[in-house]
Each structure stands twice: as structure tokens, then as C-alpha cells.
Amino acid sequence: MDKRRFFSLFLLSILLIFSIPIAVAFGTVYKPWDVLSYLFGNSQTDAGLVVALRFRRVIAAVIVGALIGGSSMLAQASFRNPLASPFTLGISHAAALGVAVSLLLQVGGLGGAWIISFTRPFFVAFFAFIFAAFQVVLILLLSWWAGLDTRALVLASIAVSFTYQAILYFMQYLVLDEVQLATVIFWTFGDLGKVGWSELTILLVGFPLFAAMYIALHKDLDLIVFGDELAKASGVEPRKMRLTAVIISALGTALATAFVGVLAFLCLLSSHVTRMIVGGRHKFQIPGAMLTGALLLTWSDLLSRTLLAPLVLPVGILLSFIGGPLLVFLLFRVNRSGSD
């Protein structure tokens, strides 16, 4: 059985490796053979520039998809809930509010000229990450001080998300000007085009750290899934382990969301597709979810660039079209399993 799962992971890896050059070759300008001609030594300055821009975008899709895929698997295992995800914990809404606040500070100059000047390439992403990290702290407080169980913690996080959304709507209606409003709205669509080389460098540095932390938790997550009693008997403190997994999951999502915006349904898509394809223990499911998330986002981004070319759709919109029907299917599936 493990051989079949290793083969599934190997197959997903091969698919991802072949998907990268395909995603680079296709786009709104330059036909695939123009790109291949450049890659095989035909010096075309314009084609080279297009390849560089697409390559940056595709690598960002791979990293962000893997981060969100792994995060979703950790969240669902921690809460023992197939519909749980970093998005339901309010991470994306908190990050969106951070974007709106960063725009106000940058235009108003309240943050100080030297801060804005020093962090300008990352100003919006920095605030998005800080607000998402604040949501992680709030989750900790709700868990430790209020003593909420996993189900109540998810519901409380959703309630806080609506509060963030209300504040954001208030700012959009009364505070933000037209340019700021358009920026916030476009950011919430989810788009890989905003990732520059500096942002990609941060993702490249952060990704191996989070990937290692994701995989390091696989044994403890297996125990938690089978029940807190078994985990305690095996020497694992369920409450502490659950919070550790939630924090790592949320911070990984915060890193990805800060640079590309909201990609809500990628969480559900990657984890449930992985369970159907790979299954088994979390030592298989976590890398499987990372590979699946990377594949889904890479191909979704390719479709967003080619379906209505030369118009480029925000990839978050395309993912929502796919994820919406999936969520309805999962709700029916959970309801049916609960009634059996």
C-alpha cells in the first residue's frame, strides 16, 4: 500500500516538473514555439523578457500553492474537520484588512517616511502578514484563555472574520479613495502577477522552512486524528500539538497570502484531491497536498492567462469557480456521512 502512495507522490512530482515549462511556454503573448526557440538559444530580447516574467510567476505559483496545500492539511488534521482551512480561521480577511491599513499609512505618511522608503517593495505585503499573524495570536488567546474546543474555535474565528470584513467594508465606503479602493479589491481577487523578484526571494527562503515544519508534524497529526486519548497514551499533548499545527498552518498561509492575495478555495481543493489520490498517513498526505496545491495553482494560473487572452483573469476568481461547486459537494458528503 505504501508503494502505491509513494508512486502517487512520484507521479505528482513528475506532473509538476512537466507543468512548469508548459506554464512558461503559454501566455497572452508569444506562441509556445517562440518561447522554446528562445530557451534553445535563439536570442530574442523580447521573448527572453516574457520568459523571465512568466518563469517568476510560475515559480511563485508552485511555492504559494505548496504552502497553502500543506497548511490546509495541517488545519484539517488539527480540527478533525474536512471543511477546516486557514481561510476559515480568518487569515485571509485579516490580511485584506492589513492591506487597506497599509495603503492609508503609505498615502497619509503616518508610518514615517523612512519606514515607507525602506520597505516600499514589501509595504503592503508586510502589513498583510502582520495582520494575519495578529489573527494567529487571537486564535491562541481564544484557545488558551477562553478554553474553546476545536469546533467552537473554528466558529469564533469565522465570527472574527466577519468583523474584519465589516471593518474593511467601512473603510472602503468612507475612508479609502478610488485608487486605494481599487487596489484593495484587486488584491482580494488573488493574483500572481504582483510577485516581483524580491518577493519571490522571500518565498524561496521561507518555503523550505515551512515545508520542513509541515512534514515534521506528520506522526503527531496521525495520533490526533485518531483521538486525543490515543495521542495522550503515546506521549503527545493534544492541545499543545493542535495549537502548534494551527500556528504553523496560519503563518504559512499568511506568508503566501501576503504576496498574492486571497486564494480561498485552493485550501479545500488541494487537501481533498490529495485524499482521493494519495490517502494514507500524513507523511504521504502532507507532501501530497503540497504537490497538489502547486499543480492546481500552476494550471489555474495558466488558464487565467489563456482562457480570455489577451485579458488576464485574477487566478483567485478562477479558483472560486472551481471551489464553489466542490464546497457544495463536500457539505453533502459530510452530511451524508454524519447521518449514516
C-alpha positions as CSV (number, residue, x, y, z in Angstrom):
1,M,0.0,0.0,0.0
2,D,2.8,2.4,0.9
3,K,4.4,1.6,-2.5
4,R,1.2,2.8,-4.2
5,R,1.3,6.1,-2.2
6,F,5.0,6.6,-3.0
7,F,4.2,6.1,-6.6
8,S,1.4,8.6,-6.4
9,L,3.7,11.2,-4.9
10,F,6.3,10.4,-7.6
11,L,3.7,10.8,-10.3
12,L,2.6,14.2,-8.9
13,S,6.2,15.3,-8.8
14,I,6.7,14.3,-12.4
15,L,3.5,16.1,-13.4
16,L,4.7,19.3,-11.6
17,I,8.1,19.2,-13.3
18,F,6.5,18.9,-16.7
19,S,3.9,21.6,-15.9
20,I,6.4,24.3,-15.2
21,P,7.8,24.6,-18.8
22,I,4.3,24.3,-20.2
23,A,3.1,27.1,-18.0
24,V,6.1,29.2,-19.0
25,A,5.6,28.5,-22.7
26,F,1.9,29.5,-22.9
27,G,0.6,33.0,-22.3
28,T,-1.1,36.1,-23.8
29,V,1.9,37.0,-26.0
30,Y,4.5,34.9,-27.9
31,K,3.5,31.5,-29.1
32,P,5.0,28.4,-27.4
33,W,7.5,27.8,-30.2
34,D,8.8,31.3,-29.8
35,V,9.5,30.6,-26.2
36,L,11.0,27.2,-27.0
37,S,13.2,28.9,-29.6
38,Y,14.5,31.3,-27.0
39,L,15.1,28.6,-24.5
40,F,17.1,26.6,-27.0
41,G,19.4,29.5,-27.8
42,N,17.7,31.8,-30.3
43,S,18.4,35.2,-28.8
44,Q,15.2,37.3,-28.8
45,T,15.3,40.1,-26.2
46,D,11.6,40.5,-26.1
47,A,10.9,36.8,-25.8
48,G,13.6,36.5,-23.1
49,L,11.8,39.2,-21.1
50,V,8.5,37.4,-21.5
51,V,10.1,34.1,-20.4
52,A,11.6,35.8,-17.3
53,L,8.3,37.3,-16.3
54,R,6.4,34.1,-16.8
55,F,9.1,32.0,-15.0
56,R,8.9,34.2,-12.0
57,R,5.1,33.9,-12.0
58,V,5.1,30.1,-12.4
59,I,7.7,29.6,-9.6
60,A,5.6,31.8,-7.4
61,A,2.5,29.6,-8.2
62,V,4.4,26.5,-7.3
63,I,5.6,27.9,-3.9
64,V,2.3,29.5,-2.9
65,G,0.3,26.5,-4.0
66,A,2.5,24.2,-1.9
67,L,2.4,26.5,1.1
68,I,-1.4,26.7,1.1
69,G,-1.8,23.0,0.3
70,G,0.3,22.0,3.2
71,S,-1.3,24.5,5.5
72,S,-4.8,23.2,4.7
73,M,-3.8,19.6,5.5
74,L,-2.4,20.7,8.9
75,A,-5.6,22.7,9.7
76,Q,-8.0,19.9,8.8
77,A,-6.0,17.3,10.8
78,S,-5.8,19.6,13.8
79,F,-9.5,20.3,13.9
80,R,-10.5,16.8,12.6
81,N,-12.8,18.7,10.2
82,P,-12.6,18.2,6.4
83,L,-14.0,21.7,5.9
84,A,-11.5,23.5,8.1
85,S,-8.8,25.6,6.4
86,P,-6.6,28.6,7.1
87,F,-9.2,30.6,5.3
88,T,-11.9,29.6,7.8
89,L,-9.6,30.7,10.6
90,G,-9.8,34.3,9.3
91,I,-6.3,34.6,8.0
92,S,-7.3,36.0,4.6
93,H,-9.7,38.5,5.9
94,A,-7.1,39.7,8.5
95,A,-4.6,40.1,5.7
96,A,-7.0,42.0,3.5
97,L,-7.6,44.5,6.3
98,G,-3.9,44.8,6.7
99,V,-3.6,45.8,3.0
100,A,-6.2,48.5,3.5
101,V,-4.4,49.9,6.6
102,S,-1.1,49.8,4.8
103,L,-2.5,51.9,1.9
104,L,-3.8,54.5,4.3
105,L,-0.4,54.7,6.2
106,Q,1.6,54.9,3.0
107,V,-0.5,57.7,1.5
108,G,-1.0,59.6,4.7
109,G,2.6,59.3,5.8
110,L,1.7,58.2,9.3
111,G,4.1,55.4,9.2
112,G,7.1,57.7,8.9
113,A,8.9,58.5,5.6
114,W,12.0,56.4,6.5
115,I,9.8,53.3,7.1
116,I,7.9,53.7,3.9
117,S,11.1,54.4,1.9
118,F,12.9,51.4,3.4
119,T,10.1,48.8,3.0
120,R,8.3,50.2,-0.1
121,P,8.7,47.0,-2.2
122,F,7.1,45.0,0.7
123,F,5.0,47.6,2.4
124,V,1.6,46.1,1.5
125,A,2.8,42.5,2.0
126,F,4.4,43.4,5.3
127,F,1.1,44.7,6.7
128,A,-0.8,41.8,5.3
129,F,1.5,39.4,7.1
130,I,1.4,41.4,10.4
131,F,-2.4,41.4,10.4
132,A,-2.6,37.7,9.5
133,A,-0.1,37.0,12.3
134,F,-2.3,39.0,14.7
135,Q,-5.1,36.7,13.8
136,V,-2.9,33.8,14.8
137,V,-2.3,35.4,18.2
138,L,-6.0,35.9,18.6
139,I,-6.6,32.2,17.9
140,L,-4.1,31.4,20.7
141,L,-5.9,33.7,23.1
142,L,-9.3,32.2,22.2
143,S,-7.9,28.7,22.8
144,W,-5.9,29.2,25.9
145,W,-7.8,31.9,27.8
146,A,-11.4,31.2,26.7
147,G,-10.9,27.5,26.7
148,L,-12.7,26.9,23.4
149,D,-12.7,23.5,21.9
150,T,-11.8,22.9,18.3
151,R,-15.4,23.3,16.9
152,A,-16.0,26.5,18.9
153,L,-12.6,27.8,17.9
154,V,-13.5,27.5,14.2
155,L,-16.8,29.2,14.8
156,A,-15.2,32.0,16.8
157,S,-12.6,32.5,14.0
158,I,-15.3,32.8,11.4
159,A,-17.1,35.3,13.6
160,V,-13.9,37.4,13.9
161,S,-13.5,37.1,10.1
162,F,-16.9,38.8,9.6
163,T,-15.7,41.6,12.0
164,Y,-12.6,42.1,9.8
165,Q,-14.8,42.1,6.8
166,A,-17.1,44.7,8.3
167,I,-14.2,47.0,9.2
168,L,-12.9,46.6,5.6
169,Y,-16.2,47.5,4.1
170,F,-16.5,50.5,6.4
171,M,-13.0,51.7,5.2
172,Q,-13.9,51.1,1.6
173,Y,-17.1,53.1,1.9
174,L,-15.9,56.1,4.0
175,V,-12.1,56.2,4.1
176,L,-10.4,54.8,1.0
177,D,-10.2,56.8,-2.2
178,E,-10.8,55.4,-5.6
179,V,-7.2,54.2,-6.2
180,Q,-6.9,52.7,-2.8
181,L,-10.3,51.0,-3.1
182,A,-9.4,49.5,-6.5
183,T,-6.1,48.3,-5.0
184,V,-7.7,46.5,-2.1
185,I,-10.4,44.9,-4.3
186,F,-7.9,43.7,-6.8
187,W,-5.7,42.3,-4.0
188,T,-8.6,40.3,-2.7
189,F,-9.1,38.7,-6.1
190,G,-5.8,36.8,-5.8
191,D,-3.2,37.5,-8.4
192,L,0.3,36.1,-9.1
193,G,1.4,39.0,-11.3
194,K,2.2,41.2,-8.3
195,V,5.1,38.9,-7.2
196,G,8.4,40.6,-8.1
197,W,11.9,39.1,-7.8
198,S,12.3,40.5,-4.3
199,E,9.1,38.9,-3.1
200,L,10.0,35.7,-4.9
201,T,13.3,35.6,-3.0
202,I,11.4,35.8,0.4
203,L,9.1,33.0,-0.7
204,L,12.1,30.9,-1.8
205,V,13.7,31.4,1.6
206,G,10.5,30.8,3.6
207,F,9.2,27.8,1.7
208,P,11.8,25.2,2.8
209,L,11.4,26.2,6.4
210,F,7.6,25.8,6.4
211,A,7.8,22.6,4.3
212,A,10.1,21.1,6.9
213,M,7.8,22.1,9.7
214,Y,4.8,20.7,7.9
215,I,6.3,17.3,7.4
216,A,7.9,17.2,10.9
217,L,4.4,17.1,12.4
218,H,3.1,14.1,10.4
219,K,3.4,11.5,13.2
220,D,1.7,13.6,15.9
221,L,-1.1,14.6,13.4
222,D,-1.8,10.9,12.8
223,L,-2.3,10.4,16.5
224,I,-4.6,13.4,16.9
225,V,-6.8,12.3,14.0
226,F,-7.5,9.0,15.8
227,G,-8.4,10.8,19.0
228,D,-7.0,12.7,21.9
229,E,-6.9,9.6,24.2
230,L,-4.6,7.8,21.8
231,A,-2.4,10.8,21.5
232,K,-2.0,11.2,25.2
233,A,-1.3,7.5,25.6
234,S,1.5,7.9,23.0
235,G,3.0,10.9,24.9
236,V,1.6,13.7,22.8
237,E,-0.3,16.6,24.4
238,P,-3.2,17.1,22.0
239,R,-4.0,20.7,23.0
240,K,-0.3,21.8,22.6
241,M,0.2,19.9,19.4
242,R,-3.1,21.2,17.9
243,L,-2.1,24.8,18.6
244,T,1.4,24.3,17.2
245,A,0.0,22.9,14.0
246,V,-2.6,25.7,13.7
247,I,0.1,28.4,14.2
248,I,2.4,26.9,11.6
249,S,-0.5,26.4,9.2
250,A,-1.7,30.0,9.7
251,L,1.8,31.6,9.4
252,G,2.5,29.6,6.2
253,T,-0.8,30.8,4.7
254,A,0.0,34.3,5.9
255,L,3.3,34.3,4.0
256,A,1.6,33.1,0.8
257,T,-1.4,35.4,1.1
258,A,0.7,38.5,1.9
259,F,2.2,38.4,-1.6
260,V,-0.6,37.1,-3.9
261,G,-3.8,37.9,-2.1
262,V,-6.8,35.7,-1.3
263,L,-6.9,32.2,-2.8
264,A,-9.6,30.8,-0.6
265,F,-10.7,27.6,-2.3
266,L,-7.2,26.3,-3.0
267,C,-7.2,25.1,0.6
268,L,-10.1,22.8,0.1
269,L,-9.2,21.7,-3.4
270,S,-5.7,20.6,-2.6
271,S,-6.4,18.7,0.6
272,H,-9.4,16.7,-0.7
273,V,-7.9,15.9,-4.1
274,T,-4.9,14.6,-2.2
275,R,-7.0,12.3,0.0
276,M,-8.6,10.9,-3.2
277,I,-5.3,10.4,-5.0
278,V,-2.8,9.6,-2.2
279,G,-4.6,8.9,1.1
280,G,-2.9,7.1,3.9
281,R,-0.9,8.7,6.8
282,H,0.1,12.3,6.9
283,K,3.6,11.5,5.9
284,F,2.1,10.9,2.5
285,Q,-0.8,13.4,2.7
286,I,1.2,16.5,3.6
287,P,3.7,16.3,0.7
288,G,0.8,15.2,-1.5
289,A,-1.2,18.2,-0.6
290,M,1.8,20.5,-1.3
291,L,2.3,18.9,-4.7
292,T,-1.4,19.0,-5.5
293,G,-1.7,22.7,-4.4
294,A,1.3,23.6,-6.5
295,L,-0.2,21.8,-9.5
296,L,-3.6,23.3,-9.1
297,L,-2.4,26.8,-8.8
298,T,0.1,26.4,-11.7
299,W,-2.6,25.2,-14.0
300,S,-5.2,27.6,-12.7
301,D,-2.8,30.5,-13.4
302,L,-2.1,29.1,-16.9
303,L,-5.9,29.0,-17.6
304,S,-6.3,32.5,-16.2
305,R,-3.7,33.8,-18.7
306,T,-5.1,31.9,-21.7
307,L,-8.8,31.4,-21.5
308,L,-9.7,35.0,-22.3
309,A,-6.4,36.2,-23.8
310,P,-5.2,38.9,-24.1
311,L,-7.3,39.5,-20.9
312,V,-5.6,38.0,-17.8
313,L,-8.1,36.9,-15.1
314,P,-7.1,37.0,-11.5
315,V,-6.4,33.4,-10.5
316,G,-8.5,33.7,-7.4
317,I,-11.6,34.2,-9.5
318,L,-10.9,31.0,-11.5
319,L,-10.3,29.0,-8.3
320,S,-13.5,30.2,-6.8
321,F,-15.4,29.0,-9.9
322,I,-13.9,25.6,-9.3
323,G,-14.0,25.6,-5.5
324,G,-17.7,26.7,-5.1
325,P,-19.2,23.5,-6.6
326,L,-16.6,21.5,-4.6
327,L,-17.7,23.0,-1.3
328,V,-21.3,22.2,-2.0
329,F,-20.2,18.6,-2.8
330,L,-18.3,18.4,0.5
331,L,-21.2,19.7,2.5
332,F,-23.4,17.0,1.1
333,R,-20.7,14.4,1.7
334,V,-20.2,15.4,5.3
335,N,-24.0,15.5,5.9
336,R,-24.4,12.0,4.4
337,S,-21.6,10.5,6.5
338,G,-23.0,12.1,9.6
339,S,-26.4,10.5,9.0
340,D,-25.0,7.0,8.4
